[in-house]
Structure formats: C-alpha cells, structure tokens
C-alpha cells in the first residue's frame, strides 16, 4: 500500500514539472524571434539600414524585460523533525520554476514553484508568490525576492521493524514563507532573450500539522529548509522606457546690438514619425515670432544683458513626448554718445547774445536730440546750436549745460562757460586843449587880439557850437619879466572872451576865465566837457571873477606914410 501511494505522488509531481518545462520551452523560441516594430512604426515600410553599422558595445546595459521565466534543477535541504522524532532528509533531485512580471526596470511580482519528488523517506512541493527586485547591469543581474504561499509536504516516513512496512504521513498542505535571491548571467547573444541563472538560494520556513500522532502517522512538523537551484532564464517583452523626444535650439547670431534680429532654429531628436509636432517659443524680453521649429527675435529697445530663449516641442500627452530647449543671446549696448560744447564769445556785455556750439559723437544708428539749460539769461535751442540772451541777466559767470540724448535713452552732458560783464563805464570826460593866442607880436599893445588871434578864436567858436554843452576856459598868461603881468594876463583873457561873445555870439555863461603861470605872453584855450575836472586836468590856475573883467575895445592903429602910428597918450597930471 505504501509503495502504491509513493508511486502515485511521484507521478503527480513529475507531471506538474513537465507542464511547467513545456511552457518555458514553448515561450522561449517565440521570444527569440525578431521583436515587433514599435507601435508608431507599424504599418510603415522600415527605413533602409545604413551602409555600415557601428560595432555593438558589449558593455552596454541591455534592454530590460517585462517578463522573466525560469526553469532549473533544485536541491532541497530541510532541517527539522516530526513530533514523533522522525527526521526529514535532503532531496537532491528537484526542479524549480518561477515567473516574474516587472512594472519597472527594477521592481515586479514573482510566482515560484518548487518540485521535490517524494523519495523513500519524504517529498515536498512549494507554491509561493511575492515581490522581486532586480539590478540589471551589462552582463549580470542580481535579484532578491520575498514570497509567501503553501507547501505540499509528505513524510517523514520511517520503515517499521523488519522493513516490511512504513510509518506514513500522506501529503498535506501547510503555510510557507520564502526569501532569497540569486544571480543571472546575460550572454550577448540571442538578443539577450536567454540567460543563465548561475545560482538561486532561498530560505523556506514550513509548518505542517499531520494530526494526532498514531502508530503509523500524525505529528507536527516545523521545518527550516534551504533550496539551491540553477537553470535557464527566458526574457520576454521590453521594459526599457520608450525613448523620449529631445529638443535643442540655437540662436544665431548669439551676440547682437539693440535692433538686430536673431534667428532661432530648433532640432528635434527621437521624433515619432506618425505624430505631428507642435511648437511654442518664448523669450525673456523682446519680440519673438515662431514658425514651426524656427523663430525670429526682434531686439529693438532691449537693454544690454543676457536673455534666455525657451522652445517646446510636443508630440503627444505623455511626458516622453514633450521636450524643451533653452538657448541664450547677448545684447551689447551701443556706447553712449559723447559731447563737447563751447561758448562764442567767451565774454559778452549784458544785453549781447551768447552762441553755444555743440559737437556730438555718436557710434549708433539712433537719432539724437539736443537740449540746453543756462544759469543766467534765457536759452533758445536750434539743434546743435543754442543762443543765450543776456538782456536783464545778472552780471557774472554763465554756465550752459548742453545735453545730447539718443533714442535708447543714453545721454551725455557738457558744460560751456562764459562771462557776462556789465556795460562799460564811459571814461570821465577830460579837458581838451584848443589853440593858443600869442601876444608877443604887438609890443605896443601886448593885450590886443590881433588878426592871427582872431583866426584861432574863430576856430574856437566853431568848436563851441559843435559841443553845445561844453564850456570854454580861457587862461591868461604873462611873461615873467612883464610888469603888472597878472593884470596883463587877465586883460588878455578878457579881450579874447569879448571877441567870442560879441563877434561870434558865444554865450558868456559858457566861458570861464583863469590866470595861469606859464611865463609866456599868451592865452591858452581849453574845451571843458560836462563832468570834466579842470583843476585836475590842468593844475596851477586861478579862477578869475568875470564880473571884474573890463575888455578893451579892439581899435586899429593910425596910419602914417603907409604905416600905423601909435596914438600918443595925454600927459598924466600929477
């Protein structure tokens, strides 16, 4: 009876193992076939292969699979006894199967089956599921998993005395906790479809209750088992993320001046041919106009600095179907204008205009405007020239600020300086010397005005008529040896004035008489303008009261034998 049950269990376990092995062998060849084209390439003719392909990099990390199927041989070593003292023995010939589905490159779920056929002593089959983690590299993929499930345990069976029969515990299920890991080798052939599991080591904790102990069966089993296995791994599907679309853009030229235009070109990488891309452009300043993957930027009015360009391409709603690019450009500011200005002339009299000349140097295409400010007077601008009116301005230094401003707002200033001077004070009028009358020719009448003197007096009369506001100063002089010289000098002055008054009609109030000390028998005549100081101009004379003057009448000498004869004086009575 015990032999038949053992054979029955052996057949059931090997049939399950054969089914799993057939599943792996059926799925494996299909996975070796050429992978289907991506969805976006289906229905379209494949692009021709390049003439020369680059040699593959053997160290490049392969595409990660979605499903891994594993089949291999297993060694199972339990540690534990039944409550009746029977001991479980190692099973050297077994099979291990597992399947893993990965949600990402590293994490997935794992189902595991262990078949350890029943021997003369005992047998076990394990069924577990849980989580798995892997770390794929170029050729090796270590992994670890934690599982839970059930174990179908038989035994431990011990022959009775004499060996004719067994103590037998039939197969029963109990809880299983399983944890372990392993290492897969990925050879660079068959498109990384087939791999070799170099080893897998798992710890299993199994608890079974076979019921009440009797003479032939029953008892409680608590096992700590180790399972070692190795075999073939089949990789199905591809968990490598779909390549993301990329986008790069370039601005040309990269350095400009305000007002220049910039062309921006975007380049899409990894595009999906069956999806039409949409583009968007933005810039931190300036005006940008985009058309598909190109854009034009107008930099008019931009200040100097660095500006960023942002572009976006979108081929669908997924994150890997949208990409952005960034580029930048530099705006160099045109140099500010320079200015010089000058005043012409540098000195003006109050009331005279002052002209300002400005000279600007501009190294930009901008238009410029001039403006002026003055500290005195009023200024009128006319382009690069300005006029300052000084009428009514205070006397002093006038400062004119000249300014030139370009369309970008940059400006330069310069200063022109001039002096506003007061109206010149006219010089104090001076006494002007006129002609002199000589009285040395007539020894008999040394005070008489002769014809030559008359000619001088006639000229003086004309001068007096021309300078109607001036006065005449007649200074009588006498010789040092002349008796009663002062009286003679005064008489000479009186006679000259009398001629001007009565013969030339000169207003007597315009004539002033003075006594000089030159030591010469003559009369000096001076024109005295208003405001002139005669005493300062001609010092050393004495004013004579004209009321005391008694002019002598001008009488011709009697003629005898053709010559004038002096009139004899009457004898003076004593």
Secondary structure, 3 states (H helix, E strand, C coil): CHHHHHHHHHHHHHHHHHHHHHHHHHHHHHHHCCCCCCHHHCCCCCCCCCCCCCCCCCCCCCCCCCEEEEEEEEEEEEECEECCCCECCCEEEEEEEEEEEECCCCEEEEEEEEEECCCCCCEEEEEEEEEEEEEECCCEEEEEEEEEEEEEEECCCEECCCCCCEECCCCEEEEEEEEEEEEEECCCCHHHCEEEEEEEEEEEEEEEECCCCCCCCCCEEEEEEEEEEEEEEEEECCCCCCCCCEEEEEEECCEEECCCEEEEEEEEECCCCCCCCEEEEEECCCEEEEECCEEEEECCCCCCEEEEEEEEEECCCCHHHEEEEEEEEEEECCCCCEEEEEEECCEEECCCCEEEEEEEECCCCCCEEEEEEECCCEEEEECCEEEEECCCCCCEEEEEEEEEEECCCCEEEEEEEEEEECCCCCCCCCCEEEEEEECCCCCCCCCCCCHHHHHHHHHHHHHHHHCCCCEEEEEECCCCCCCCHHHHHHHHHHHHHHHHHHCCCCCHHHEEEEECCCCCCEEEEEEECCCCCHHHHCCCCEEECHHHCCCCCCCCCEEECCEEECCCCCCCCC
